[in-house]
Amino acid sequence: MTAELVRGQNHPVSQSRVEIRVSAGTPVLALASLADEQGRLTGTEVLAHPGARSLPGVHAPADLADRHTFAVDLDAVAADVHRVGVLLVLPPGGPVRFGAVPASYVAVAAADGGTEIAGYTLTGLDAETAVIALELYRRQGAWKVRAVGQGYADGLGALLADGGMAAPAARELAATALRTVAPAKEADVTLAAMPTLVGDLRAPQTPAQAPAPAPEPPDPIPVSGVPYAGAPGPAPAGDGSPPTISYTHPRRRRTSSEPPEPAPRAAAAAEPGQPPRPVAGDASGWSMDERLYNQVWGMFEDLARTVAAYRSAVEFADSRMDRELDDALSDPRHRIGGSGNAARDTARARREELVAQAQAVLDRDLVQLVAEAEVVEPALPASYARWDNPVWHGHRTPEEGPLALRLGDLHLPERPDLRIPMLVRVPLERGLWIDNGRTGSEAAMAMDTDRLRRAAMDMAVAHAVRLLAVHPADRFSVHVIDAAGAGAASLAPLVRAGVLAAPPAAGAAGVTRTLAELTRRVDLVQMALKAGAPEDLPPDVDTADQLLIVHDFPHGFDDRAVTQLRYLADEGAAVGVHLLMVADRDEASAYGPLLDPLWRSLMRLSPVPDNHLADPWVHHAWTFEPDLPPQGSRVLDQALDRVAEARRTTRP
């Protein structure tokens, strides 16, 4: 049975000799690219095309056609090649974009006309003229196929440059491949005409200027004290018009060379006058997970900036109305004959007009972001997905760790139903603190204390299960300190599945033992790294990443234990020991300012909706909502069962 893939999905390829079949809605140029483990196109033989059809292990089609077949021998692929990409390119003189032709279908099948193993229909394309349809990639000695669907409006040259080739080399190679199928009168194109064929690469570049992975944006930061409701808006323009804020997101892939529209998403419209069609994974990145991660952060920034523009416009309209009302009241002429009322009505009308204009722009932008969220959310991998996402039903223990982790959702009051996933990079650069106290949160103060504490511990367990489920079976360990045993009910799934490194530590003795073990691990790994000999660790040191869940701090902690905990919070993350605290800060008030550095080093999260997080751009106060499994769902138990089974099968 053929596996029908969607964008970002992968499927094992158990045979070494396969063929790749392409059925396009129009004659296309079909090529194969060879890349290293990071997806970089390096070396001299990176593209199989009609002018150079054969590379080690890959034989490309010869002509321009709507149907193609590649012959691939994975055993013959060079050892330094980890990705074989299938590229489809519209030829010069043909359709101007993939969105104007029927969707192409690409399949991997057994060699010599055998049955199909996996297929992928390239939907959602628009202005693109070159696209990476799918890729065969090597992972731990085995091959898989992944549906990619990443397109480039600026053509093959842009695609090759995005793969790491220097711009001149990308331009030359793209022109060579296109020249093999272009009519004679178009083969000798000049540099001035080349941008329409292979992308606008006329600007002088050097290899050091080749496109690189986008820098990762900062995590959301906790707002100290009273939540900051927004940064001051820009000054009004000199002509009295409302201020403007740029929505441009520097990391989001554009699929059009046209000037950007004044909206969060500057993508080409499907048809004139129609809004852009969102596509999951259309941000930059070397893998689908990285593209989705960058796309989510792009949505987060777009929402922050479009709401900032709306709030700034409303503030400007209010201040302008106040100024005009003051002028009307201070002018003696407006006190005679009722002209003052007319001036006030005019000022209010102008205010309403400006607010209506701002609201229309906001509504337009929010419609686009909602449409994008509806496309992106179902495409997220398990580490990014909500617990109610169907991806968890078919999830299996992965072969490599995740790029990022979902902690919950973020939203603003202008559109509470538009939820942006809150993703943080993994390994965690800072510990997490789930605040089970009632101080400073209206939602927490309205909740029963026992229910609040249970919700906080349930949230911690859900994070632990997610981390276990999205890491390889032997690459993550979880330790628990529950000195008073108050978290036993929440911890029951972890204990039942047998996935903890040890039973939950209870009492002062358990606290001392667990902290001593993890402190020793941090010390030994630090010394080994400084000595340049990480392989010389003692055999009893667990090299897997560690998560320490501390419940009911500071119960059971003496001064030495507090010092060790602070040490783990400060030094542990750099060597794979991560801290997750479930605590009420008020209960540790006896330590005074001694623990202030500890609380500041942790990212505070709330087990109930609370607006205690700020974005790093305009500093809106965002409402954070934790992501917990649906009531009555067995998704946590099922995920833990798979983790336990994977551990049994990987043990020597």
C-alpha positions in Angstrom: 0.0 0.0 0.0 1.3 3.4 -1.0 1.9 5.8 1.9 0.3 9.2 1.1 2.5 11.8 2.6 1.7 15.4 3.5 4.2 18.2 3.7 6.9 17.4 6.3 6.0 13.8 6.8 8.6 11.0 6.2 8.5 7.3 5.4 11.1 4.5 5.5 12.7 3.4 2.2 13.7 -0.2 2.8 15.0 -0.9 -0.8 18.3 0.4 -2.0 17.3 0.5 -5.7 14.3 2.7 -6.3 12.8 5.0 -8.9 11.2 8.4 -8.5 8.2 9.1 -10.6 7.0 12.6 -11.4 3.6 13.4 -12.9 3.3 17.1 -13.4 0.5 19.2 -14.7 2.7 20.8 -17.3 6.1 20.1 -18.9 8.8 20.7 -16.3 12.5 20.3 -15.9 13.2 17.5 -13.3 16.6 17.5 -11.5 18.2 15.9 -8.6 20.4 17.6 -6.0 23.0 16.0 -3.7 23.6 17.6 -0.3 25.4 16.9 2.9 23.9 16.1 6.3 23.1 19.8 6.9 21.5 20.2 3.5 24.3 22.2 2.0 25.1 21.9 -1.7 28.9 21.7 -1.7 31.5 20.3 -4.1 31.4 20.3 -7.9 28.8 17.5 -8.5 25.7 18.6 -6.8 23.0 18.7 -9.5 21.9 16.0 -12.0 20.2 17.7 -15.0 19.7 17.0 -18.7 23.2 18.3 -19.5 24.8 16.1 -16.9 22.4 13.4 -16.2 24.4 10.9 -14.1 25.9 11.4 -10.7 27.0 8.6 -8.3 23.8 6.7 -7.5 21.4 9.0 -9.4 20.3 9.2 -13.0 18.1 12.1 -14.0 15.6 12.4 -16.9 16.8 13.7 -20.3 14.1 16.0 -21.6 11.4 18.5 -20.7 8.2 16.6 -20.1 5.2 16.3 -17.9 6.2 12.8 -16.8 9.6 11.8 -15.6 11.4 8.8 -13.9 14.6 9.0 -11.9 16.7 5.9 -11.3 18.3 5.9 -7.9 20.7 3.4 -6.3 21.1 4.4 -2.7 24.0 2.0 -2.2 26.0 3.8 -4.9 25.4 7.3 -3.4 28.7 8.9 -2.1 29.3 8.5 1.6 29.3 12.2 2.2 25.8 12.6 0.5 23.0 12.5 3.0 20.2 14.1 1.0 19.0 13.5 -2.5 16.5 16.1 -3.5 14.0 16.0 -6.4 13.6 19.4 -8.0 10.9 20.6 -10.4 11.5 23.7 -12.4 9.3 25.6 -14.8 11.1 26.2 -18.1 11.6 29.5 -19.8 8.7 30.3 -22.1 6.3 28.1 -20.1 3.8 28.8 -17.3 5.0 31.6 -15.0 4.2 29.9 -11.7 3.2 26.5 -10.3 0.0 28.0 -8.9 -1.3 28.3 -12.4 -1.0 24.6 -13.3 -2.5 21.4 -11.8 -0.7 20.0 -8.8 2.3 17.7 -9.4 2.5 14.2 -7.9 5.9 12.7 -7.0 6.3 9.1 -5.8 9.1 6.8 -4.7 8.7 3.2 -6.1 10.5 0.0 -6.3 12.9 -0.2 -9.2 12.0 -1.4 -12.7 8.3 -0.5 -12.6 7.6 -1.9 -9.1 4.9 -0.8 -6.6 4.9 2.7 -5.1 6.4 3.0 -1.6 5.3 6.6 -0.8 3.7 9.5 -2.8 3.2 13.2 -2.3 0.9 15.7 -4.1 2.4 19.2 -4.1 -0.5 21.4 -3.1 -0.5 24.9 -1.9 2.0 26.3 -4.4 1.5 29.8 -5.9 4.1 32.1 -7.3 6.9 29.5 -7.2 8.8 28.6 -10.3 11.2 26.1 -8.8 10.4 23.6 -6.0 12.0 20.9 -3.9 9.3 18.3 -4.2 10.8 15.6 -1.9 14.1 14.3 -0.6 15.6 11.0 0.2 17.7 11.3 3.3 20.1 9.1 5.2 19.5 8.7 9.0 21.7 6.4 11.1 22.6 4.2 8.1 19.0 3.9 6.8 17.2 5.9 4.1 13.8 7.7 4.3 11.8 9.9 2.1 10.4 13.2 3.2 7.7 15.3 1.5 9.2 18.8 1.3 7.2 21.1 -1.1 9.5 24.1 -0.6 9.2 26.6 -3.5 11.0 29.6 -4.8 9.4 32.4 -6.8 12.9 33.6 -8.0 13.7 30.3 -9.7 16.3 27.6 -9.7 19.1 30.1 -8.9 17.5 31.1 -5.7 16.9 27.5 -4.7 20.6 26.6 -5.2 21.7 29.7 -3.4 19.5 28.9 -0.5 21.2 25.5 -0.4 24.5 27.2 0.4 26.0 27.8 -3.0 27.7 31.1 -3.7 25.6 33.3 -5.9 27.8 33.3 -9.0 28.0 29.5 -8.9 24.3 29.1 -8.4 23.6 31.5 -11.2 25.9 29.7 -13.6 24.7 26.2 -12.7 21.0 27.2 -13.0 21.6 28.8 -16.4 23.4 25.7 -17.6 20.5 23.4 -16.5 17.9 25.7 -18.1 19.9 26.2 -21.3 19.7 22.5 -22.0 15.9 22.7 -22.5 15.5 26.3 -23.6 14.9 27.2 -27.3 17.9 28.3 -29.2 16.9 31.9 -29.3 16.5 31.9 -25.5 19.6 29.8 -24.7 22.0 32.7 -25.1 20.3 34.9 -22.5 22.2 37.9 -21.3 22.9 38.8 -17.7 20.2 41.5 -17.8 17.6 38.8 -18.7 18.8 36.2 -16.4 16.9 37.2 -13.2 13.6 36.2 -14.9 15.0 32.7 -15.4 17.2 31.9 -12.4 16.5 34.6 -9.9 17.8 38.1 -9.3 21.5 37.3 -8.5 23.1 40.3 -10.1 24.2 41.9 -6.9 27.8 41.0 -6.3 28.2 38.3 -3.6 31.0 36.2 -2.2 30.8 32.7 -0.8 30.7 34.2 2.6 27.5 36.0 1.7 25.7 32.8 0.7 22.4 32.4 2.5 22.7 30.9 6.0 20.2 29.5 8.5 18.2 32.2 10.1 19.4 33.2 13.6 17.1 31.9 16.3 15.0 34.5 17.9 15.0 35.0 21.7 12.5 33.3 23.9 9.7 35.3 25.4 10.8 37.0 28.5 8.9 37.2 31.8 7.7 40.7 32.7 8.8 41.7 36.1 6.3 43.7 38.3 3.2 45.0 36.7 2.7 43.7 33.1 3.8 46.2 30.5 0.8 46.8 28.2 2.8 48.0 25.2 5.7 50.1 24.2 5.1 53.7 23.3 4.1 54.0 19.6 6.2 56.0 17.0 5.7 59.7 16.6 2.9 60.8 14.3 3.9 61.8 10.8 4.3 65.4 10.0 1.2 65.6 7.9 -1.1 64.6 10.7 -1.6 61.1 9.5 -1.5 58.2 12.0 1.9 56.5 12.6 2.9 53.3 10.8 4.8 50.2 12.0 6.7 47.9 9.7 5.3 44.4 9.8 8.3 42.9 7.9 9.7 39.8 9.4 13.3 39.4 8.4 13.3 35.6 8.7 10.2 34.7 6.7 10.7 33.3 3.3 9.1 35.4 0.6 7.7 33.6 -2.4 7.5 36.7 -4.6 9.9 39.3 -5.7 7.1 41.9 -5.8 7.2 44.8 -3.2 5.7 43.7 0.1 2.1 44.5 0.9 1.4 46.4 4.2 0.3 43.2 6.0 1.9 40.6 8.3 2.3 38.2 5.4 3.8 39.7 2.3 3.1 36.8 0.0 1.8 36.7 -3.5 -2.0 36.4 -3.8 -3.5 33.3 -5.4 -5.5 35.5 -7.8 -5.6 39.3 -8.3 -7.6 40.8 -5.4 -7.5 37.6 -3.4 -5.6 37.1 -0.1 -2.5 35.0 0.0 -3.0 31.2 0.5 -0.9 30.2 3.6 1.4 27.2 3.4 2.8 25.3 6.3 6.6 25.4 6.4 7.2 28.3 4.1 9.7 30.0 6.4 13.5 29.6 5.9 15.3 26.6 7.4 17.3 23.5 6.6 14.6 21.1 7.7 10.8 21.1 7.9 10.9 21.3 11.7 13.2 24.3 11.5 11.0 26.0 8.9 7.9 25.4 11.0 9.7 26.7 14.1 10.6 29.9 12.2 7.1 30.2 10.8 5.6 30.0 14.2 7.9 32.7 15.5 7.1 34.7 12.4 3.4 34.5 13.2 4.2 35.5 16.8 6.1 38.6 15.6 3.5 39.5 13.0 0.7 39.4 15.5 2.7 41.4 18.0 3.5 44.1 15.4 0.0 44.3 13.8 -1.6 44.7 17.2 1.0 47.3 18.1 0.1 49.2 14.9 -3.6 49.1 15.8 -3.1 50.2 19.4 -0.8 53.0 18.3 -3.3 54.2 15.7 -6.1 54.2 18.3 -3.9 56.1 20.7 -3.0 58.6 18.0 -6.7 59.0 17.1 -7.6 59.6 20.8 -4.8 62.2 21.3 -5.8 64.0 18.1 -9.4 64.1 19.2 -8.4 65.4 22.6 -6.2 68.1 21.0 -9.0 69.2 18.6 -11.6 69.3 21.4 -9.2 71.4 23.5 -8.8 73.8 20.6 -12.5 74.0 20.1 -13.2 74.8 23.7 -10.4 77.4 23.9 -11.6 79.3 20.8 -14.1 82.0 21.8 -15.7 81.9 18.3 -16.9 78.3 19.0 -18.9 79.6 22.0 -21.3 81.6 19.8 -24.1 80.1 17.7 -23.5 76.5 18.6 -20.4 76.1 16.4 -18.6 74.5 19.4 -20.9 71.5 19.2 -20.2 71.1 15.5 -16.4 71.3 16.2 -16.7 68.6 18.8 -18.8 66.4 16.5 -16.2 66.8 13.7 -13.4 65.9 16.1 -15.2 62.8 17.2 -16.1 61.8 13.6 -12.4 62.1 12.6 -11.5 59.9 15.6 -14.0 57.3 14.6 -12.8 57.4 11.0 -9.2 56.8 12.0 -10.1 54.0 14.4 -12.3 52.3 11.7 -9.4 52.5 9.3 -7.1 50.9 11.9 -9.7 48.3 12.7 -10.0 47.4 9.0 -6.3 46.9 8.7 -6.2 44.8 11.9 -9.1 42.7 10.8 -7.4 42.0 7.4 -4.2 41.0 9.1 -5.9 38.8 11.7 -7.8 37.0 9.0 -4.5 36.1 7.3 -2.9 35.0 10.5 -5.9 32.9 11.5 -5.8 31.2 8.1 -2.1 30.5 8.5 -2.6 29.1 12.0 -5.3 26.8 10.7 -2.8 25.4 8.2 0.3 25.3 10.4 -1.2 23.8 13.5 -2.1 20.4 11.9 1.4 20.2 10.3 3.3 20.6 13.5 5.5 17.7 14.7 4.8 16.1 18.1 7.2 18.3 20.0 5.4 21.4 18.7 1.9 20.0 18.7 -1.0 20.3 21.1 -1.9 17.1 23.0 -5.1 16.9 21.1 -3.3 16.9 17.7 -3.7 13.6 15.8 0.0 13.4 15.3 0.3 11.9 18.8 -1.8 8.9 17.8 0.8 7.7 15.3 3.9 9.1 17.1 6.8 6.8 17.6 10.1 7.3 19.5 12.3 9.3 17.2 15.9 8.6 16.2 17.1 12.1 17.0 16.1 14.8 19.5 13.7 17.7 18.7 14.5 21.2 17.7 12.1 22.9 20.1 9.3 22.2 22.6 5.8 23.5 23.0 5.1 24.9 26.5 1.6 26.2 25.8 -0.2 28.9 23.8 0.0 32.7 23.6 -2.8 35.1 22.7 -3.7 38.8 22.8 -7.1 40.3 23.8 -7.7 41.7 20.2 -8.2 38.1 19.0 -8.3 35.6 21.9 -9.1 32.6 19.7 -5.9 33.1 17.7 -3.4 31.0 19.6 0.3 31.1 18.8 2.3 28.1 20.0 4.9 29.1 22.6 8.0 27.2 21.5 11.4 27.1 23.2 14.6 25.7 21.8 15.8 22.3 23.1 18.1 21.7 24.9 16.5 24.2 27.3 18.8 27.2 27.9 17.1 28.0 31.2 15.1 26.1 33.7 11.3 26.3 34.0 9.3 27.4 37.1 5.6 26.5 37.3 4.2 28.9 39.8 1.6 27.1 42.0 1.2 30.2 44.2 -1.7 32.6 44.2 0.1 35.9 44.5 -0.1 38.3 41.5 -2.6 36.3 39.4 -6.3 37.0 39.4 -7.0 33.6 37.8 -4.9 31.8 40.5 -6.5 33.7 43.3 -9.9 32.7 42.1 -8.9 29.0 42.1 -8.9 26.6 45.1 -5.4 26.1 46.5 -5.4 22.3 46.2 -6.7 22.4 42.6 -4.1 25.0 41.7 -1.3 22.9 43.1 -2.6 19.8 41.3 -2.9 21.7 38.0 0.7 22.9 38.4 2.0 19.4 39.0 -0.1 17.9 36.2 1.5 20.6 33.9 5.0 19.6 35.0 4.3 15.9 34.3 2.9 16.7 30.8 6.1 18.6 30.0 8.2 15.6 31.3 6.2 13.1 29.2 6.5 15.3 26.1 10.3 15.5 26.6 10.6 11.7 27.0 8.4 11.0 24.0 10.2 13.3 21.5 13.7 12.2 22.4 15.4 8.9 21.5 14.7 6.2 24.0 18.1 6.3 25.7 18.8 10.0 25.4 16.6 11.5 28.2 16.2 10.8 31.9 13.8 12.2 34.4 14.4 12.6 38.2 11.8 13.7 40.7 12.1 15.3 44.1 8.8 15.2 46.0 9.9 15.5 49.6 6.5 15.3 51.1 4.9 13.0 48.6 2.2 15.6 47.8 2.6 15.1 44.0 2.0 11.3 44.0 -1.3 11.5 42.2 0.1 13.6 39.3 3.3 11.5 39.2 1.4 8.2 39.0 1.6 7.8 35.1 5.4 8.2 35.2 5.8 5.8 38.1 3.4 3.2 36.5 5.3 3.3 33.1 8.6 2.8 34.9 10.3 5.6 32.9 11.8 7.5 35.8 15.5 7.2 36.5 14.6 6.3 40.1 11.6 6.4 42.3 10.5 9.9 43.4 12.9 11.1 46.1 11.1 11.7 49.4 12.2 13.2 52.7 15.4 15.1 53.4 17.6 12.1 52.7 16.1 11.7 49.2 16.6 15.3 48.4 20.2 15.1 49.5 20.9 11.9 47.5 19.3 13.1 44.2 21.0 16.6 44.3 24.4 15.0 45.1 24.1 12.6 42.1 23.2 15.4 39.7 25.8 17.8 41.1 28.4 15.1 40.6 27.4 14.6 37.0 27.6 18.3 36.3 31.1 18.5 37.9 32.4 15.5 36.0 31.0 16.5 32.6 32.4 20.1 33.0 35.8 18.7 33.9 35.8 16.3 30.9 34.8 19.0 28.5 37.5 21.4 29.8 40.0 18.6 29.5 38.9 17.9 25.9 38.1 14.3 26.8 34.3 13.8 27.1 34.6 10.2 26.3 36.6 9.5 29.4 33.7 9.9 31.8 33.3 7.2 34.5 31.1 4.4 33.3 28.4 5.1 35.9 27.8 8.6 34.6 24.6 8.8 32.6 25.4 10.8 29.5 21.8 11.3 28.5 20.1 14.7 29.1 18.6 14.9 32.6 15.4 16.7 33.8 15.0 17.3 37.5 11.4 18.0 38.7 11.3 19.6 42.1 7.9 19.7 43.8 7.0 21.6 46.9 10.3 23.5 47.2 11.7 24.3 49.8 10.1 21.4 51.8 12.9 19.0 52.7 15.7 21.4 51.6 18.4 22.5 54.0 21.0 25.3 53.3 23.3 22.9 51.5 20.6 21.5 49.3 19.5 25.0 48.4 23.0 25.8 47.4 23.2 22.7 45.2 19.9 23.5 43.6 21.1 27.0 42.7 24.3 25.4 41.3 22.2 23.1 39.0 20.1 26.0 37.9 23.2 28.1 36.9 25.5 25.4 35.5 23.4 22.4 34.7 21.8 23.5 31.4 25.1 23.8 29.7 26.0 20.2 30.3 22.5 18.6 29.9 20.9 18.9 33.4 17.7 20.8 33.3 15.5 22.1 36.1 11.7 22.2 36.3 10.5 23.7 39.6 6.9 23.5 40.9 6.9 26.0 43.7 5.2 28.9 45.4 7.8 31.7 45.9 6.1 33.0 49.0 6.8 29.7 50.7 10.5 30.3 50.3 10.3 33.8 51.6 12.3 32.8 54.7 15.4 32.7 52.6 14.9 36.4 51.7 17.0 37.8 48.8 19.3 34.7 48.8 17.0 33.0 46.3 16.3 36.0 44.1 19.0 34.8 41.5 17.3 31.4 41.4 13.9 32.8 40.5 15.3 35.1 38.0 17.2 32.3 36.2 14.0 30.4 35.6 11.3 31.0 33.1 8.0 31.5 35.0 4.9 29.7 33.7 1.4 29.6 35.1 -0.8 26.6 35.4 -3.8 28.9 34.7 -4.2 31.6 32.0 -2.2 34.6 33.0 -0.7 37.6 31.1 2.8 37.4 32.6 4.9 37.1 29.4 6.1 39.8 27.1 7.4 39.6 23.5 10.9 40.9 22.7 9.7 43.4 20.1 6.9 45.6 21.4 6.5 44.1 24.9 2.8 43.3 24.8 1.5 41.5 27.8 0.6 38.1 26.3 -1.8 35.7 28.0 -0.2 32.3 28.4 -2.3 29.2 28.5 -0.7 25.8 29.4 -1.3 22.9 27.0 -2.7 19.9 28.9 -4.2 16.7 27.6 -8.0 16.8 27.1 -10.1 15.6 30.0 -10.3 11.8 29.9 -7.7 11.4 27.2 -5.2 8.6 27.4 -2.6 10.3 25.2 -0.1 10.6 28.1 -0.4 7.0 29.0 -0.1 5.9 25.3 3.0 8.1 24.9 4.6 6.7 28.0 3.8 3.1 26.9 5.7 3.8 23.7 8.6 5.3 25.6 8.8 2.2 27.9 8.6 -0.2 24.9 11.3 1.7 23.1 13.5 1.5 26.1 13.0 -2.3 26.4 13.9 -2.9 22.8 17.0 -0.7 22.9 18.5 -2.2 26.0 21.5 -4.4 25.3 
